[in-house]
Amino acid sequence: MKNQSFYTSKFVATDFETTIEKLKSALAEEGFGIVSEINMQEKLKAGAGKEINKYMILGACNPHGAYQAVQIEEHIGVMLPCNFIVRETENGQVEVAAINPEQTIASIGKPEMKPLADEIGAGMQKAMNKI
């Protein structure tokens, strides 16, 4: 597992499509729904005429956490949903990465959001550990 300040990632032993399905299932088990799916490979080919490897952005939302966050900071929506990526590398490996909500929320400057960010981050990490 690789931890950067703004994301966490890992390489998996499954193919791209299987990884997406396993991630969706793992997120559902942790209380997250998928509210958006962006196929970057298709979007960049259509919009810019450029080719990239398979690359999907999944927008995951924990409705209870999102509700609590909006109660604390009404502009939190600019940081939602919690994005995950599944991408295929040049050598055919599949990587899954997710935003680090603890780091992102820290930039808001509202300490009362830290417990919520920790909780959401823990659920995201549990989902990643399942795939």
C-alpha positions in Angstrom: 0.0 0.0 0.0 1.3 3.4 -0.9 0.4 6.4 1.2 0.8 9.9 -0.2 -0.4 13.0 1.5 -3.5 13.3 -0.6 -4.1 9.7 -1.7 -3.6 6.0 -0.8 -3.0 3.4 -3.5 -2.3 -0.3 -4.0 -1.8 -2.6 -6.9 -4.1 -5.6 -7.2 -3.8 -9.0 -8.8 -7.2 -8.8 -10.7 -8.0 -7.4 -14.1 -9.4 -3.9 -14.6 -13.1 -4.8 -14.9 -13.0 -7.3 -12.0 -11.2 -4.8 -9.8 -14.0 -2.2 -10.5 -16.7 -4.7 -9.5 -14.8 -5.8 -6.4 -14.2 -2.2 -5.3 -17.9 -1.3 -5.8 -18.9 -4.4 -3.7 -16.3 -3.6 -1.0 -17.5 0.0 -0.8 -21.1 -1.0 -0.5 -20.2 -3.3 2.4 -18.7 -0.3 4.1 -21.8 1.9 3.6 -20.7 3.8 0.4 -22.7 4.1 -2.7 -21.3 5.0 -6.1 -22.8 8.3 -7.3 -20.6 8.8 -10.4 -18.5 6.9 -12.8 -16.2 8.6 -15.2 -14.4 6.6 -17.9 -11.4 8.8 -18.5 -10.2 6.7 -21.3 -13.4 7.4 -23.3 -13.7 11.0 -22.2 -10.1 11.9 -23.3 -10.4 10.1 -26.6 -13.7 11.8 -27.4 -12.8 15.3 -26.0 -9.1 15.6 -26.8 -8.5 12.9 -29.3 -5.9 11.4 -26.9 -5.3 7.8 -25.9 -4.6 6.6 -22.4 -4.8 3.2 -20.7 -8.0 2.1 -18.9 -8.8 4.7 -16.2 -12.0 4.9 -14.3 -13.0 7.4 -11.6 -15.6 6.2 -9.1 -17.3 8.8 -6.9 -18.2 7.1 -3.6 -20.5 8.6 -1.0 -21.4 7.6 2.5 -24.8 9.3 2.8 -24.7 9.5 6.6 -21.2 10.9 6.6 -22.1 13.4 3.8 -25.1 14.6 5.8 -23.0 15.1 8.9 -20.4 17.0 6.9 -22.9 19.3 5.3 -24.2 20.1 8.8 -20.7 21.2 9.8 -19.7 22.9 6.6 -22.3 23.8 4.0 -19.7 24.2 1.2 -18.2 20.7 1.8 -19.9 19.6 -1.5 -17.0 21.0 -3.4 -14.9 18.1 -2.0 -17.5 15.4 -2.4 -17.8 12.6 -3.4 -14.8 10.7 -2.2 -13.0 9.7 -5.4 -11.4 6.4 -6.2 -9.5 5.6 -9.3 -8.9 2.3 -11.0 -6.2 2.5 -13.7 -4.3 0.1 -15.8 -0.5 0.9 -16.0 1.7 0.6 -19.1 2.8 -2.9 -18.1 -0.8 -4.1 -17.5 -0.9 -3.8 -13.7 -4.1 -2.5 -12.1 -3.8 0.2 -9.4 -6.6 1.4 -7.1 -6.2 4.8 -5.4 -8.4 6.8 -3.2 -8.4 10.3 -1.9 -7.2 10.8 1.7 -10.2 12.4 3.4 -8.3 13.2 6.6 -5.8 15.3 4.6 -8.5 17.0 2.5 -10.7 17.9 5.4 -7.7 19.3 7.4 -7.4 22.0 4.7 -10.9 23.3 5.7 -9.7 24.4 9.2 -12.6 23.0 11.1 -11.3 20.7 13.8 -14.8 19.4 14.5 -14.7 17.6 11.1 -11.7 15.5 12.1 -13.6 12.6 13.7 -15.9 12.4 10.7 -12.9 12.4 8.3 -11.2 9.7 10.4 -14.4 7.6 10.3 -14.9 8.0 6.5 -11.2 7.4 5.9 -11.3 4.2 8.0 -14.3 2.9 5.9 -12.5 3.7 2.7 -9.4 1.9 3.9 -11.4 -1.1 4.9 -12.9 -1.3 1.4 -9.5 -1.0 -0.2 -8.2 -3.8 2.0 -10.9 -6.1 0.8 -9.9 -6.0 -2.8 
